[in-house]
Structures are given as structure tokens and as C-alpha cells.
């Protein structure tokens, strides 16, 4: 079966909690990757520390498990050393958007030819459920038991402004759209960033009394608004982000030259 060739099934069952969205993202990534025809033997996956960063351990390709927050610079080094490789970073909001936030910004600015999939569950899921840079204002965590007093980063908007060639954000409720965006990102040049808003029943949902995983998925559905409508509301002086809405869709799709093309004067290698 194609599924068995793609995943390291000997490592199953996985370590993710019941109701975690990481399994959904793994499924979507498998479907998107299979549709592109990219050679798995010429693909390297990079993960840092955290629940989502363990996904590369289950995929049957070369991978690097890096230190906390350092997945993107490792990935950049791989791509610049061997431009023929396809590099995919998979990690969480704590690893990519908080501890590795500066690497994310500069990776977008440099427009390095890598794909980054950030699974945002609004918390540090593996290390104790602490407040992350993406924890929504007013929501609870182990380090903000009365509600987060700070306002969060909007990672997709940040990546768009910082210069990434392709940026999209979906939730684990929007699986068809997510597959299409991952497929498109894998075949583009430059820095590609996909944020996936995910359920975390153990670290986030439990503290915020969001119910079981099915109820959390329903919350994602009700809270999601197309980015175009968010932008229209902004003109009407309505801040939907502060009200708790999640803007979804494809934010940026442009074709600036990647850093590798500028440095080495070579076009992206041909795919089989």
C-alpha cells in the first residue's frame, strides 16, 4: 500500500493524544505529497521540539530532529548546501512562532526555497500547556490561569509581511483546502508557509472548557472566517481577530526569486 511506503508504520501507534489534530495534518500531508509526484528519497523533513515536531519521525524519508526553535535554520543550511533536495519543516507554534520566531521572520525575508508547516494549537502542548505567542487574548493556560493578558502573533500575516512567496492558513476542520494548499506550496519556489490551526484537547481545550474533540472541531468551524471577509470587516472598524475569529484562506501567492536562485544563478531543479 502507498500509505505503508510513505509512513514508518513500525513506529505506530503514534504518541499523540486522542483528539489531537496532528494525525489529520499527517494525513493531509501524505495526500498532498502523493499528488505532487515529488521523490520521497530526495526529500528531507526537519523538526524541532514539540508534539508537531515529532511528525517527521513517522515519515519514511531522511529527517533531522533539531533543538528547540532551530528547525528553520537547519533547513536553510540543508537547502543552500544541496539545492536539489526538497526541504519540509514541520513543527508547532511554540517551536516555530515563539522560540524560533526570529528564524521564521528571516527565513521569509530571505525567501529560502523551503516549505514550513506550522501546526498552531495555541499552546506549548508537550512541555506543560504554557502560554504561547499565539495563545488568544483572554484564553487560559498553565501560566495564565485567569486568561492570557497579552495579544497574540498572527503568524500567517507575519509571514506574509516578512516576504514569504506563499502563505496560507486553514484549520484541521478544513482538510480539503489544506491538502490543496500543501500541494501548491510543495511545488512553488521560495519560502512557503502554511499555518494549521489544530485542536489540543489535553493542553488547551481542557483548560478552556471547550468540550470533547468533536466539540472543539465544531468551535474551529464556527470561528473560521475567510480572510477576505476579515479585511472587509476591518474597513468597517470591526476587529474580528480580537473577537476570537480565525481568518483562513490563502494569504500570499507570488513568485519572487528564491535566495538560492539569486546566490547561485540556478533555476529550481526539474521534478520527475
Phi, psi and omega per residue, in radians:
X1 nan 2.504 3.133
X2 -1.043 -0.648 3.128
X3 -1.021 -0.767 -3.093
X4 -1.212 -0.507 3.088
X5 -1.281 -0.532 -3.066
X6 -1.400 -0.716 -3.074
X7 -1.790 2.656 3.008
X8 -1.447 1.440 -3.028
X9 -1.151 -0.341 3.112
X10 -1.163 -0.289 3.118
X11 -1.624 -0.044 3.073
X12 -1.365 2.653 0.030
X13 -1.281 2.699 -3.097
X14 -1.330 3.051 -3.050
X15 -1.656 0.006 -3.020
X16 -1.286 2.570 -3.132
X17 -1.177 2.688 3.036
X18 -1.013 2.288 3.138
X19 1.570 -0.107 3.107
X20 -1.165 2.511 -3.122
X21 -1.429 -0.082 -3.088
X22 -1.075 -0.642 3.119
X23 -1.114 -0.660 3.092
X24 -1.109 -0.742 3.132
X25 -1.151 -0.682 3.068
X26 -1.012 -0.775 3.134
X27 -1.093 -0.800 -3.132
X28 -1.123 -0.693 3.132
X29 -1.133 -0.743 3.107
X30 -1.019 -0.813 -3.116
X31 -1.139 -0.757 -3.133
X32 -1.146 -0.793 -3.117
X33 -1.089 -0.736 -3.137
X34 -1.098 -0.594 -3.121
X35 -1.260 -0.409 -3.069
X36 -1.424 -0.469 -3.070
X37 1.359 0.185 3.096
X38 -1.153 2.507 -3.095
X39 -1.350 2.066 3.138
X40 -1.114 -0.500 3.140
X41 -1.259 -0.257 3.101
X42 -1.928 0.354 -3.138
X43 -2.011 2.384 3.071
X44 -2.119 2.239 3.077
X45 -1.771 2.470 -3.099
X46 -2.206 2.312 3.087
X47 -2.351 2.639 3.085
X48 -1.709 -2.167 3.120
X49 -2.100 2.398 3.128
X50 2.387 3.018 -3.108
X51 -1.043 -0.929 -3.097
X52 -1.127 -0.534 -3.111
X53 -1.208 -0.141 3.093
X54 -1.502 -0.190 -3.129
X55 -0.983 -0.768 3.129
X56 -0.994 -0.423 3.135
X57 -1.159 -0.347 -3.090
X58 -1.725 -0.031 -3.084
X59 -1.806 2.357 -2.975
X60 -1.446 1.087 3.072
X61 -2.459 3.051 3.013
X62 -1.132 2.519 3.137
X63 -2.630 2.762 3.064
X64 -2.197 2.223 3.066
X65 -1.786 1.865 -2.977
X66 -1.720 -3.108 3.062
X67 -1.313 2.943 -3.014
X68 -1.099 2.131 3.077
X69 1.488 -0.012 -2.994
X70 -1.909 0.286 -3.098
X71 -1.125 -0.743 -3.069
X72 -1.144 -0.825 3.106
X73 -1.106 -0.604 3.038
X74 -1.085 -0.758 -3.137
X75 -1.117 -0.711 3.117
X76 -1.086 -0.749 3.103
X77 -1.052 -0.735 3.109
X78 -1.076 -0.797 -3.072
X79 -1.169 -0.712 -3.128
X80 -1.260 -0.536 3.118
X81 -1.307 -0.605 -3.131
X82 -2.468 1.511 -3.077
X83 -1.060 -0.275 -3.122
X84 -1.334 -0.231 -3.141
X85 -1.413 2.560 2.950
X86 -1.668 2.152 -3.046
X87 -1.962 2.242 3.116
X88 -2.231 2.190 3.061
X89 -1.774 2.290 3.056
X90 -2.232 2.211 -3.138
X91 -2.878 -3.083 -3.100
X92 -1.770 3.103 -3.122
X93 -1.188 -0.570 3.095
X94 -1.181 -0.725 -3.100
X95 -1.302 -0.806 -3.036
X96 -1.577 -0.702 -3.025
X97 -1.674 -0.312 -3.108
X98 -1.909 -1.357 -3.122
X99 -1.114 -0.605 3.115
X100 -1.771 0.329 -3.043
X101 -1.029 -0.716 -3.132
X102 -1.162 -0.615 3.087
X103 -1.166 -0.632 3.095
X104 -1.101 -0.849 -3.115
X105 -1.043 -0.815 -3.082
X106 -1.330 -0.484 3.014
X107 -1.109 -0.724 3.076
X108 -1.138 -0.765 -3.120
X109 -1.070 -0.742 -3.133
X110 -1.322 -0.340 3.135
X111 1.009 0.826 3.106
X112 -1.253 2.542 -3.020
X113 -1.406 1.303 3.083
X114 -2.416 2.780 3.045
X115 -1.874 2.288 3.111
X116 -2.108 2.135 3.065
X117 -1.934 1.947 -3.110
X118 -1.841 2.007 3.132
X119 -1.612 1.892 -3.005
X120 -1.746 1.854 3.087
X121 -1.857 0.247 3.026
X122 1.216 0.287 -3.072
X123 -2.838 2.882 2.938
X124 -1.464 1.561 -2.992
X125 -1.176 -0.649 -3.036
X126 -1.437 -0.543 -2.965
X127 -1.762 0.141 3.031
X128 2.309 0.092 3.075
X129 1.309 0.556 -3.141
X130 -1.307 2.879 3.063
X131 -1.103 2.321 3.073
X132 -1.854 3.046 3.073
X133 -1.233 -0.142 3.131
X134 -1.934 -0.024 3.129
X135 -1.039 2.161 -3.102
X136 -1.049 2.589 3.115
X137 -1.017 2.240 3.102
X138 1.582 -0.206 3.141
X139 -1.481 2.666 -3.014
X140 -1.609 2.649 3.025
X141 -2.578 3.133 3.142
X142 -1.178 -0.414 3.128
X143 -1.829 -0.005 3.016
X144 -2.419 1.193 -3.025
X145 -1.140 -0.319 3.112
X146 -1.791 0.086 3.135
X147 2.032 2.422 -3.110
X148 -1.162 2.057 -3.129
X149 -1.379 -0.222 -3.076
X150 -1.641 2.868 3.050
X151 -1.743 2.483 -3.001
X152 -1.479 2.806 2.897
X153 -1.194 2.527 2.910
X154 -1.777 1.691 -2.974
X155 -1.103 -0.683 -3.132
X156 -1.153 -0.738 3.104
X157 -1.183 -0.641 3.112
X158 -1.083 -0.825 3.138
X159 -1.113 -0.648 3.116
X160 -1.099 -0.816 -3.115
X161 -1.202 -0.585 -3.080
X162 -1.304 -0.260 3.014
X163 2.091 0.151 3.141
X164 -1.085 2.568 3.131
X165 -1.289 -0.572 -3.116
X166 -2.457 2.265 3.125
X167 -2.417 2.315 3.071
X168 -2.519 2.710 3.025
X169 -2.453 2.250 3.048
X170 -2.355 3.129 3.031
X171 -2.026 2.981 3.102
X172 -1.250 -0.052 3.021
X173 -1.486 -0.342 -3.066
X174 -1.854 1.141 -2.970
X175 -1.215 -0.672 -3.110
X176 -1.170 -0.753 3.114
X177 -1.143 -0.658 3.136
X178 -1.129 -0.759 3.114
X179 -1.032 -0.786 -3.121
X180 -1.109 -0.709 -3.128
X181 -1.218 -0.689 3.091
X182 -1.119 -0.750 3.123
X183 -1.044 -0.771 3.127
X184 -1.135 -0.744 -3.110
X185 -1.099 -0.739 -3.104
X186 -1.087 -0.400 -3.071
X187 -1.809 0.066 3.119
X188 -1.688 2.926 3.037
X189 -1.692 2.900 3.083
X190 1.385 -2.953 -3.097
X191 -1.435 2.172 3.134
X192 -2.056 2.232 -3.070
X193 -2.214 2.135 3.081
X194 -2.128 2.116 3.073
X195 -1.760 2.321 3.137
X196 -2.118 1.979 3.089
X197 -1.332 2.157 -2.972
X198 -2.159 2.679 3.018
X199 -1.299 2.550 3.009
X200 -2.467 1.417 -3.073
X201 -1.018 -0.607 -3.051
X202 -1.375 -0.891 -3.007
X203 -1.570 -0.509 -3.062
X204 -2.025 -0.894 -3.077
X205 -1.082 -0.713 -3.114
X206 -1.076 -0.773 -3.105
X207 -1.199 -0.444 -3.109
X208 -1.829 0.247 3.047
X209 0.870 0.919 -3.081
X210 -1.665 0.066 3.083
X211 1.498 -2.851 -3.089
X212 -1.377 3.037 -3.108
X213 -0.978 -0.649 3.128
X214 -1.118 -0.687 3.108
X215 -1.194 -0.591 3.100
X216 -1.201 -0.644 3.059
X217 -1.115 -0.655 3.104
X218 -1.162 -0.619 3.072
X219 -1.108 -0.721 3.095
X220 -1.081 -0.718 -3.139
X221 -1.106 -0.823 -3.092
X222 -1.223 -0.506 -3.065
X223 -1.496 -0.258 -3.034
X224 -1.460 2.326 3.126
X225 -2.342 2.364 3.096
X226 -1.005 2.471 -3.063
X227 -1.008 -0.609 -3.132
X228 -1.040 -0.701 3.137
X229 -1.236 -0.611 3.084
X230 -1.052 -0.785 -3.111
X231 -1.177 -0.631 3.071
X232 -1.130 -0.697 3.134
X233 -1.146 -0.584 3.137
X234 -1.083 -0.632 3.106
X235 -1.191 -0.416 3.090
X236 -1.616 0.232 3.090
X237 1.111 0.590 3.069
X238 -2.000 2.024 -3.122
X239 -1.626 1.622 -3.090
X240 -1.186 -0.505 3.138
X241 -1.102 -0.753 3.127
X242 -1.152 -0.551 3.128
X243 -1.317 -0.083 3.050
X244 1.790 0.199 3.125
X245 -1.496 2.690 3.134
X246 -1.952 2.077 3.098
X247 -1.422 2.285 -3.093
X248 -2.239 2.779 3.106
X249 2.317 -2.986 3.046
X250 -1.685 2.123 -3.002
X251 -1.568 -0.729 -3.048
X252 -2.469 2.426 3.024
X253 -2.596 1.614 -3.097
X254 -2.303 3.048 -2.996
X255 -2.294 0.837 3.004
X256 -1.166 2.609 3.114
X257 -1.107 2.462 3.101
X258 -1.343 2.876 -3.136
X259 -1.061 -0.700 -3.139
X260 -1.076 -0.723 3.109
X261 -1.105 -0.682 -3.124
X262 -1.224 -0.750 -3.086
X263 -1.260 -0.754 -2.992
X264 -1.855 -0.163 3.122
X265 1.144 0.550 -3.115
X266 -2.117 2.585 3.058
X267 -1.450 2.775 3.101
X268 -1.012 2.454 -3.072
X269 -1.077 2.664 3.126
X270 -1.287 2.482 3.127
X271 -1.711 2.601 3.106
X272 -1.222 nan nan
